[in-house]
Amino acid sequence: MKSTIRQIHFDEAVTALKILTRELGHPLAHHSERNASISSWLQHPLTIPLFGDKELRDKWVARLFEQSYPALGRRRESTKLVDGRHELFILYERIPFPPTSVGSFRFIDLFAGIGGFRLALQSVGGQCVFSSEWDKSAKETYYRNFGEFPFGDINIFSGEHLADDQVRDFIPNHDILCAGFPCQPFSRAGVSARNSIGLKHGFACETQGTLFFNIVRVAAVKKPAVMILENVKNLVLHDKGKTFSVIEQTVRDLGYSFSYKIINAKTVVPQNRARCFMVALHGEKEFDIPEFKGNPLPLRSILEPEPPRSYTISRRLWLGHQRRTERNLARGTGFTAHTAILDKPSNTLVARYGKDGKECLIPQKGKNPRKLTPRECARLLGFPEEFRLPDTDTPAYKQFGNSVVVPVVTKIAKLLAARFGKSLAGRKLSPK
Ligand SMILES: C[S@@+](CC[C@H](N)C(=O)[O-])C[C@H]1O[C@@H](n2cnc3c(N)ncnc32)[C@H](O)[C@@H]1O
């Protein structure tokens, strides 16, 4: 029998699989993880889909072959599906950051946000095998950039209610675990906001504070060679250092070394953004996290030449900012809003920036100052120009305010890939 080579575009494949799953009356058709199961399976078509089974997989494969067409031209950005003598290429040409089909190591992206870690790890040859993020709008942004819809609440995949075997089945084998876990329970602003309304903070915050232990659960079961974690710099000081000691000791108890560094990203992007980066190596000595030296970059360098007028703040808002700033400066506490000095890095961009822009207002001649545009925010976090932004501004500000600075992770990941890439790739990993 003659072999055939066929192809299908990734988005057509997703639609075809959604329709088929519904036609079959499979429970996945109405499952909250349907889009994640389908899109992540397409990137790893040798696996059994999460929340599906082998029978469903075989039907998906058959349907994809039916809906595909003969392969033409180049097929660079693709994953390959082989069925007997027939090959099918799933094309990712319309996706800015497509999956690498043969990575030199595998990683997972927990608390994935819009994929700051993923951009960095993919750029040094990593293949993402699992991502989790529960914010609907962040998932959409992730999907339009990576062609993968992240799975949702990490508790579904690593919660206390699960047996080790279940966690093992949910989370694919991987070499590097990445997690910028939620920082509100540990950040200075988050702690004082929680205190003021009588809520608990740190590990005692039941919804957000315990998520570090989900990372621990995954690491305990899957034993990745490396973990890269990120959080606010206040993590180190929270609860007089007790929180951080628990984190370090817990990681060490799992058989990992633990190193950390507070890195201010201002020499790689024009933003003062000091974050705590932690690297843990299984059964190895401490990793030497690189220094970020050099001159701080000027905010001016990322500004758009002609931003739309809509970013100029209203007279009312600007007067309000000035009044509150004066009051608070006199009291020595709280809210202050100033126009930015364009020859210096900006203040730290936070998730609430879109509300009133107070952290960074761009002065304008003869006009009220303006907020940064979402594209400028993307640049402040080191996201490439091809990165597709959300359609509306409010989620865009939140997503970039929560994000990790991509070039910082890239520098760390490059060193890790150089040190471990080969041995990681050589490790025998099952296809799951
Ligand atoms: C600090 S942000 C990480 C951002 C990410 N590193 C990036 O580059 O965009 C933390 C993320 O965790 C997500 N998150 C919080 N709780 C979660 C949960 N239980 N399951 C999955 N994601 C969660 C939040 O929606 C947020 O996007």
The ligand as a Tripos MOL2 file, in Angstrom:
@<TRIPOS>MOLECULE
LIG
   27    29     1     0     0
SMALL
NO_CHARGES

@<TRIPOS>ATOM
      1 C1          1.8900   35.4340   39.4410 C.3       1 LIG1
      2 S1          0.8280   34.8530   38.2180 S.3       1 LIG1
      3 C2          1.9250   33.9290   37.1970 C.3       1 LIG1
      4 C3          2.0770   34.5380   35.8360 C.3       1 LIG1
      5 C4          2.9550   33.7790   34.8750 C.3       1 LIG1
      6 N1          4.2370   33.4150   35.4260 N.3       1 LIG1
      7 C5          3.1790   34.5980   33.6000 C.2       1 LIG1
      8 O1          4.3100   34.7550   33.1650 O.co2     1 LIG1
      9 O2          2.2050   35.1070   33.0270 O.co2     1 LIG1
     10 C6         -0.0560   33.5820   39.0540 C.3       1 LIG1
     11 C7         -1.1340   32.9370   38.1990 C.3       1 LIG1
     12 O3         -1.6880   31.8400   38.9240 O.3       1 LIG1
     13 C8         -3.0460   31.7080   38.5370 C.3       1 LIG1
     14 N2         -3.7220   30.8920   39.5550 N.ar      1 LIG1
     15 C9         -4.0590   31.2390   40.8130 C.ar      1 LIG1
     16 N3         -4.6290   30.1950   41.4410 N.ar      1 LIG1
     17 C10        -4.6550   29.1590   40.5680 C.ar      1 LIG1
     18 C11        -5.1160   27.8010   40.6450 C.ar      1 LIG1
     19 N4         -5.6810   27.3270   41.7460 N.pl3     1 LIG1
     20 N5         -4.9450   27.0110   39.5650 N.ar      1 LIG1
     21 C12        -4.3690   27.4940   38.4230 C.ar      1 LIG1
     22 N6         -3.9330   28.7710   38.2960 N.ar      1 LIG1
     23 C13        -4.0660   29.5850   39.3550 C.ar      1 LIG1
     24 C14        -3.5260   33.1610   38.4790 C.3       1 LIG1
     25 O4         -4.6900   33.2970   37.6880 O.3       1 LIG1
     26 C15        -2.2990   33.8620   37.8740 C.3       1 LIG1
     27 O5         -2.4140   33.9720   36.4820 O.3       1 LIG1
@<TRIPOS>BOND
     1     1     2 1
     2     2     3 1
     3     2    10 1
     4     3     4 1
     5     4     5 1
     6     5     6 1
     7     5     7 1
     8     7     8 2
     9     7     9 1
    10    10    11 1
    11    11    12 1
    12    11    26 1
    13    12    13 1
    14    13    14 1
    15    13    24 1
    16    14    15 ar
    17    14    23 ar
    18    15    16 ar
    19    16    17 ar
    20    17    18 ar
    21    17    23 ar
    22    18    19 1
    23    18    20 ar
    24    20    21 ar
    25    21    22 ar
    26    22    23 ar
    27    24    25 1
    28    24    26 1
    29    26    27 1
@<TRIPOS>SUBSTRUCTURE
     1 LIG1         1 GROUP 0 **** ****
